[in-house]
Amino acid sequence: MKKINTLRATVVATVLATTSAAWATDGYFPHGFGMKSKGMGGASVAVTDNAFAGINNPAASVWAGNRVEMGVDAFMPKRSAARSAPGFGGMLEGDMKSGGSVFAVPEFAYNKMIDDRMSWGVTVYGNGGMNTEYPGARVSCPNPQDPQNLPPIEGLNLLCGQGKLGVDLMQLIIAPTLAYKVDAQHSVGVSPLLVVQQFKATGLQAFTGFSLASSKVSNTGTDRSTGVGVRLGYLGQLNDTLTLGATYSPKIKMSKFDRYAGLFADAGSFDIPENYALGLNVQVTPAVSVAADYSRINYSGVTSIGNPMSNLTPSTPMGSANGPGFGWSNVDVFKLGVQWQASATMVLRAGFNQSTNPVKPENVTFNILAPGVITQHFTLGGTYALGQDAEFTWAYMYAPKNTVTGPSMFNQPGSTAITETVRMSQQSLGVQYGWKF
């Protein structure tokens, strides 16, 4: 037990030390949690063969047994943005790729049976994030003092600010879990969610004149906020072949990003959106099971994420209670995974994840910073038993490029001549070591 406690403390410290993230899959939530789930397109709500109950379904903990799992995912996104401004002599035009191509995302889970009807554990995971870093000194922009008569300003970034343009958002959650078997077939569980998030933004100087707090819009360093939430879960093993699950987490109220009180609505508010999921797992044959999940992420319920840029008016500037945000819509996600016990020591997995796109064309400009436009994920994975109690798991994900094009904020009223496009594609490859005790 001392060895496990020491290892757990080490892993938690490692995850907390992670200083940048680039998740952007189902909106900004990852497509799955834990390598076994990631190999099955993220399907996990009614699956009990791992310790990641704190995020996937707290009620599954009591069926998982005594186990520890730790791993790392190499996440490889490609993000880019472009603007076309015909008739402006090249002014405002640009086509740029975001820097940062490989990000290490650690994960850790521990589960322990108290007796034959109760269990406890802890899951440490990155709930999501967004990272972009576009080069500066590439774009010519109108002079804000007198755009009609003064020459344009050279050497600005794609949003007409100075220096590199981008954001860096990371959300980390530590989820202790307690689960209880109501009877031989049904269980319930609860996971308090201890949340830390951090954020920074650079290159947004052009927006300072539209803010309640112009000194708190851009280039103010990394800020952090904290909050406490909860995830509830139910799992029912209805018969030998069918398992059902459900999980729910209400919106988590976070402390405000004070350094960015002029950027985010409600003086720097950036809460974690409400989300819930339903899932089933069918044992088709003794060797093959199929899992399917539906999940919903209510991004529109968080003002700084869901409010559209059209909210930017003289009476609702950036940073005001109902100020503008990224304009993200709610996301519906469908996940399907297949698991095959290929041999006594080898399990193989495959999956597919389909989600709606939170980014609409009319909000494309601000989403140059957060191009979370991925809608499909194709996954493969497997687990190899290293012995009676140890195993090695891997998972690969490919998300094909998706784009959104829409009218730019730089258009004059009534015009749609200037357009912008955001693009993203992704790959990830992760490994995990787990053991039972």
LINMOJO-V565234 format. One record per backbone hydrogen bond with DSSP energy under -1.0 kcal/mol. NH is the residue of the N-H (numbers start at 0). CO is the residue of the C=O. If there is no record, write none. Layout:
nh | co
NH | CO
NH | CO
This chain:
nh | co
4 | 0
5 | 1
6 | 2
7 | 3
8 | 4
9 | 5
10 | 6
11 | 7
12 | 8
13 | 9
14 | 10
15 | 11
16 | 12
17 | 14
25 | 28
26 | 24
28 | 25
37 | 33
38 | 34
39 | 36
40 | 37
41 | 36
42 | 39
46 | 43
54 | 51
55 | 51
59 | 56
60 | 57
62 | 59
63 | 60
66 | 110
67 | 434
68 | 108
69 | 432
70 | 106
71 | 430
72 | 104
73 | 428
74 | 102
75 | 426
77 | 424
79 | 422
80 | 95
81 | 420
82 | 93
83 | 418
87 | 84
90 | 87
91 | 139
92 | 89
93 | 82
95 | 80
97 | 78
98 | 132
102 | 74
104 | 72
106 | 70
107 | 123
108 | 68
109 | 121
110 | 66
111 | 119
113 | 117
114 | 117
118 | 178
119 | 111
120 | 176
121 | 109
122 | 174
123 | 107
124 | 172
126 | 170
128 | 27
129 | 168
131 | 166
133 | 164
137 | 155
138 | 155
140 | 152
149 | 145
152 | 140
155 | 138
156 | 160
159 | 156
164 | 133
165 | 201
167 | 199
168 | 129
169 | 197
170 | 127
171 | 195
172 | 124
173 | 193
174 | 122
176 | 120
177 | 189
178 | 118
179 | 187
180 | 116
181 | 185
182 | 185
186 | 234
187 | 179
188 | 232
189 | 177
190 | 230
192 | 228
193 | 173
194 | 226
195 | 171
196 | 224
197 | 169
198 | 222
201 | 165
206 | 203
207 | 204
209 | 206
210 | 207
211 | 317
215 | 212
218 | 200
222 | 198
224 | 196
226 | 194
228 | 192
230 | 190
231 | 247
232 | 188
233 | 245
234 | 186
235 | 243
236 | 184
237 | 235
238 | 241
242 | 280
243 | 235
244 | 278
245 | 233
246 | 276
247 | 231
248 | 274
251 | 271
254 | 225
256 | 267
257 | 255
259 | 256
260 | 257
261 | 215
262 | 259
263 | 259
265 | 319
266 | 318
267 | 263
268 | 264
271 | 251
274 | 248
275 | 295
276 | 246
277 | 293
278 | 244
279 | 291
280 | 242
281 | 289
282 | 240
283 | 281
284 | 287
288 | 338
289 | 281
290 | 336
291 | 279
292 | 334
293 | 277
294 | 332
295 | 275
296 | 330
297 | 273
298 | 296
300 | 297
301 | 298
304 | 301
305 | 301
306 | 302
310 | 307
311 | 308
317 | 209
319 | 316
322 | 319
324 | 306
326 | 306
327 | 304
328 | 357
330 | 296
332 | 294
333 | 353
334 | 292
335 | 351
336 | 290
337 | 349
338 | 288
339 | 347
340 | 286
341 | 339
342 | 345
346 | 382
347 | 339
348 | 380
349 | 337
350 | 378
351 | 335
352 | 376
353 | 333
354 | 374
355 | 331
362 | 359
363 | 360
367 | 364
368 | 365
371 | 369
372 | 370
376 | 352
377 | 397
378 | 350
379 | 395
380 | 348
381 | 393
382 | 346
383 | 391
384 | 344
385 | 389
386 | 389
390 | 433
391 | 383
392 | 431
393 | 381
394 | 429
395 | 379
396 | 427
397 | 377
398 | 425
401 | 423
403 | 421
405 | 419
407 | 417
410 | 407
414 | 411
418 | 83
419 | 405
420 | 81
421 | 403
422 | 79
423 | 401
424 | 77
425 | 398
426 | 75
427 | 396
428 | 73
429 | 394
430 | 71
431 | 392
432 | 69
433 | 390
434 | 67
435 | 388
436 | 65
